[in-house]
């Protein structure tokens, strides 16, 4: 054990320390659905919550996140990024628990869920334990801010897409209808024309588009 002492003569072990947890908000938009979040059923209490875990000794945060997604939700292949540290001392009824929340946003088709995992609209994902409602609220605010200024920055709709397909995803994220003409005017300067057309109904086929390079999100 290190013999380090601070200016007060105390060792690191002399200070009380919180438990450190990681919790992940995985957001998506199912086909013809609303903005939804991945929840898992706890093996002990039986309630539904975000996938999360306590960080093990010697474990990196990112590894703990991937472990919790794999073992509790049956989900692999994601690249969550840190969202926010929730450090209010009384936020968790189990004790002093600091949660390093993470966020990932993925197309619903890429989520292969385990038997104890479900997608639920964020508007219905309330009343969860351990402050998970607050984590979802921050995650949704972050996502909506991202989508307010750029076309589908997290890649929820496959390219190439029609303007209508793009708008529907933005509406799902925003949780409200968007004026078609205003949306088109805002998005087209950040898009490039793609080859081909796609039928969307009884009218003439709609043109296809792609995001230009400057509006593609870099996955960390």
C-alpha positions as CSV (number, residue, x, y, z in Angstrom):
1,X,0.0,0.0,0.0
2,X,1.3,3.5,-0.8
3,X,2.4,5.6,2.1
4,X,1.2,8.8,0.4
5,X,-0.3,11.3,2.8
6,X,-1.9,14.7,1.9
7,X,-1.3,18.0,3.5
8,X,-3.6,17.0,6.4
9,X,-1.6,13.9,7.0
10,X,-4.4,11.6,5.7
11,X,-4.1,8.6,3.4
12,X,-6.4,8.0,0.5
13,X,-8.2,5.2,2.4
14,X,-9.0,7.7,5.2
15,X,-11.5,9.5,3.0
16,X,-15.0,8.0,2.4
17,X,-15.6,7.1,-1.2
18,X,-18.7,6.5,-3.2
19,X,-19.5,3.4,-5.2
20,X,-19.0,4.0,-8.9
21,X,-21.6,2.8,-11.3
22,X,-22.1,3.1,-15.1
23,X,-25.6,3.3,-16.6
24,X,-26.3,3.6,-20.3
25,X,-29.2,5.2,-22.2
26,X,-29.4,3.4,-25.6
27,X,-31.9,5.4,-27.7
28,X,-33.4,4.4,-31.0
29,X,-36.4,5.0,-33.3
30,X,-38.3,1.8,-34.3
31,X,-39.9,1.7,-37.7
32,X,-43.0,4.0,-37.6
33,X,-42.3,4.4,-33.9
34,X,-41.4,7.1,-31.4
35,X,-38.1,7.8,-29.7
36,X,-37.5,4.8,-27.5
37,X,-35.0,3.7,-24.9
38,X,-33.6,0.2,-24.0
39,X,-34.5,-1.1,-20.6
40,X,-33.6,-4.3,-18.8
41,X,-35.4,-6.3,-16.1
42,X,-33.3,-6.5,-13.0
43,X,-32.6,-10.1,-12.0
44,X,-33.1,-9.5,-8.3
45,X,-35.8,-6.9,-7.9
46,X,-37.7,-7.6,-11.2
47,X,-38.2,-4.0,-12.1
48,X,-37.3,-2.4,-15.4
49,X,-34.3,0.0,-15.6
50,X,-31.4,1.2,-17.7
51,X,-28.6,-1.4,-18.2
52,X,-25.9,-0.6,-15.7
53,X,-23.4,-2.1,-13.3
54,X,-21.0,-1.2,-10.6
55,X,-17.4,-0.8,-11.8
56,X,-15.2,-3.6,-10.7
57,X,-11.8,-3.2,-9.2
58,X,-9.2,-2.4,-11.9
59,X,-11.9,-2.1,-14.6
60,X,-12.1,0.8,-17.0
61,X,-15.4,2.6,-17.3
62,X,-15.8,1.8,-21.0
63,X,-15.3,-1.9,-20.3
64,X,-17.9,-1.8,-17.5
65,X,-20.4,-0.3,-19.9
66,X,-19.9,-2.9,-22.5
67,X,-20.0,-5.7,-19.9
68,X,-23.4,-4.4,-18.6
69,X,-24.9,-4.1,-22.1
70,X,-23.7,-7.6,-22.9
71,X,-24.7,-9.4,-19.7
72,X,-27.9,-7.6,-18.9
73,X,-29.3,-6.6,-22.3
74,X,-27.7,-9.2,-24.6
75,X,-26.4,-6.3,-26.7
76,X,-22.9,-6.1,-28.3
77,X,-21.2,-4.0,-30.9
78,X,-22.1,-0.6,-29.5
79,X,-19.8,2.4,-28.9
80,X,-21.4,4.4,-26.0
81,X,-19.8,7.7,-25.1
82,X,-19.8,9.4,-21.7
83,X,-22.9,11.6,-21.2
84,X,-22.8,13.1,-17.7
85,X,-21.7,12.3,-14.2
86,X,-24.6,12.1,-11.7
87,X,-23.1,12.7,-8.4
88,X,-25.9,13.9,-6.1
89,X,-25.1,12.1,-2.8
90,X,-28.8,11.2,-2.2
91,X,-29.7,10.2,-5.7
92,X,-29.6,6.4,-5.1
93,X,-31.5,4.7,-2.3
94,X,-28.9,2.0,-2.1
95,X,-26.3,4.4,-0.7
96,X,-23.7,6.9,-2.0
97,X,-23.5,5.9,-5.6
98,X,-21.9,8.1,-8.3
99,X,-23.2,7.1,-11.8
100,X,-21.1,7.9,-14.9
101,X,-23.9,7.8,-17.5
102,X,-23.3,6.9,-21.1
103,X,-25.3,7.4,-24.3
104,X,-25.5,5.6,-27.6
105,X,-28.0,6.1,-30.4
106,X,-28.4,3.3,-32.9
107,X,-30.8,2.2,-35.6
108,X,-33.4,-0.2,-34.2
109,X,-32.5,-2.8,-36.9
110,X,-29.0,-3.1,-35.3
111,X,-30.3,-3.9,-31.9
112,X,-30.6,-7.7,-31.2
113,X,-32.0,-7.8,-27.7
114,X,-31.7,-10.4,-25.0
115,X,-34.8,-12.0,-23.4
116,X,-34.8,-9.6,-20.4
117,X,-34.5,-6.4,-22.6
118,X,-37.2,-4.3,-24.1
119,X,-37.6,-1.0,-26.0
120,X,-40.0,1.5,-24.5
121,X,-41.0,5.0,-25.7
122,X,-39.1,7.6,-23.7
123,X,-42.4,9.3,-22.8
124,X,-43.4,6.1,-20.9
125,X,-40.0,5.3,-19.4
126,X,-40.7,6.9,-16.0
127,X,-40.7,5.9,-12.3
128,X,-37.4,4.0,-12.5
129,X,-35.1,3.4,-9.6
130,X,-31.6,4.8,-8.9
131,X,-32.2,8.1,-10.7
132,X,-32.5,6.6,-14.1
133,X,-35.3,8.9,-15.1
134,X,-32.9,11.8,-14.8
135,X,-30.3,10.0,-17.0
136,X,-32.9,9.5,-19.7
137,X,-33.9,13.2,-19.5
138,X,-30.4,14.4,-20.0
139,X,-29.8,11.9,-22.8
140,X,-32.9,13.0,-24.7
141,X,-32.0,16.7,-24.3
142,X,-28.6,15.9,-25.7
143,X,-30.0,14.0,-28.7
144,X,-32.6,16.7,-29.4
145,X,-29.9,19.4,-29.4
146,X,-27.8,17.3,-31.9
147,X,-30.8,16.9,-34.2
148,X,-31.8,20.5,-34.1
149,X,-28.8,21.7,-36.1
150,X,-27.9,18.8,-38.4
151,X,-29.5,16.1,-40.5
152,X,-29.7,12.8,-38.6
153,X,-26.2,13.2,-37.0
154,X,-26.4,9.8,-35.3
155,X,-27.4,7.9,-38.4
156,X,-30.8,6.6,-37.5
157,X,-32.1,6.5,-41.1
158,X,-30.2,4.6,-43.7
159,X,-28.7,6.4,-46.7
160,X,-29.9,7.3,-49.2
161,X,-33.1,8.6,-47.9
162,X,-36.0,10.8,-49.0
163,X,-36.7,14.1,-47.2
164,X,-39.9,12.5,-45.8
165,X,-37.9,9.6,-44.3
166,X,-35.4,12.1,-42.8
167,X,-38.2,14.3,-41.4
168,X,-40.0,11.4,-39.7
169,X,-36.8,10.5,-37.8
170,X,-36.3,14.1,-36.8
171,X,-40.0,14.3,-35.7
172,X,-39.5,11.1,-33.6
173,X,-36.5,12.6,-31.9
174,X,-38.2,16.0,-31.3
175,X,-41.4,14.4,-30.1
176,X,-43.5,16.7,-32.3
177,X,-44.5,17.3,-35.9
178,X,-42.3,19.5,-38.0
179,X,-43.5,21.7,-40.9
180,X,-42.5,19.9,-44.1
181,X,-41.5,22.9,-46.1
182,X,-39.6,24.6,-43.3
183,X,-37.8,21.3,-42.6
184,X,-36.8,20.8,-46.2
185,X,-35.4,24.3,-46.5
186,X,-33.3,23.8,-43.4
187,X,-31.9,20.4,-44.3
188,X,-31.3,20.6,-48.1
189,X,-28.2,22.9,-47.8
190,X,-26.6,20.2,-45.7
191,X,-27.4,17.3,-48.1
192,X,-26.2,16.1,-51.5
193,X,-28.4,14.6,-54.2
194,X,-28.1,10.8,-54.5
195,X,-28.9,8.7,-57.6
196,X,-32.4,7.3,-58.0
197,X,-35.9,7.9,-56.7
198,X,-38.2,6.1,-54.3
199,X,-42.0,5.7,-54.4
200,X,-43.6,6.9,-51.2
201,X,-47.3,6.7,-52.2
202,X,-49.6,7.4,-55.1
203,X,-47.7,10.5,-56.2
204,X,-44.5,10.7,-58.2
205,X,-41.4,9.1,-56.7
206,X,-39.3,11.2,-54.3
207,X,-35.7,12.1,-54.8
208,X,-33.0,10.6,-52.7
209,X,-30.4,12.4,-50.6
210,X,-27.2,11.8,-48.6
211,X,-25.6,13.8,-45.9
212,X,-22.5,15.7,-47.1
213,X,-19.2,14.9,-45.4
214,X,-19.3,17.9,-43.0
215,X,-22.5,16.7,-41.4
216,X,-21.5,13.1,-40.8
217,X,-21.0,12.3,-37.1
218,X,-17.6,10.9,-36.2
219,X,-18.0,7.9,-34.0
220,X,-15.5,7.9,-31.2
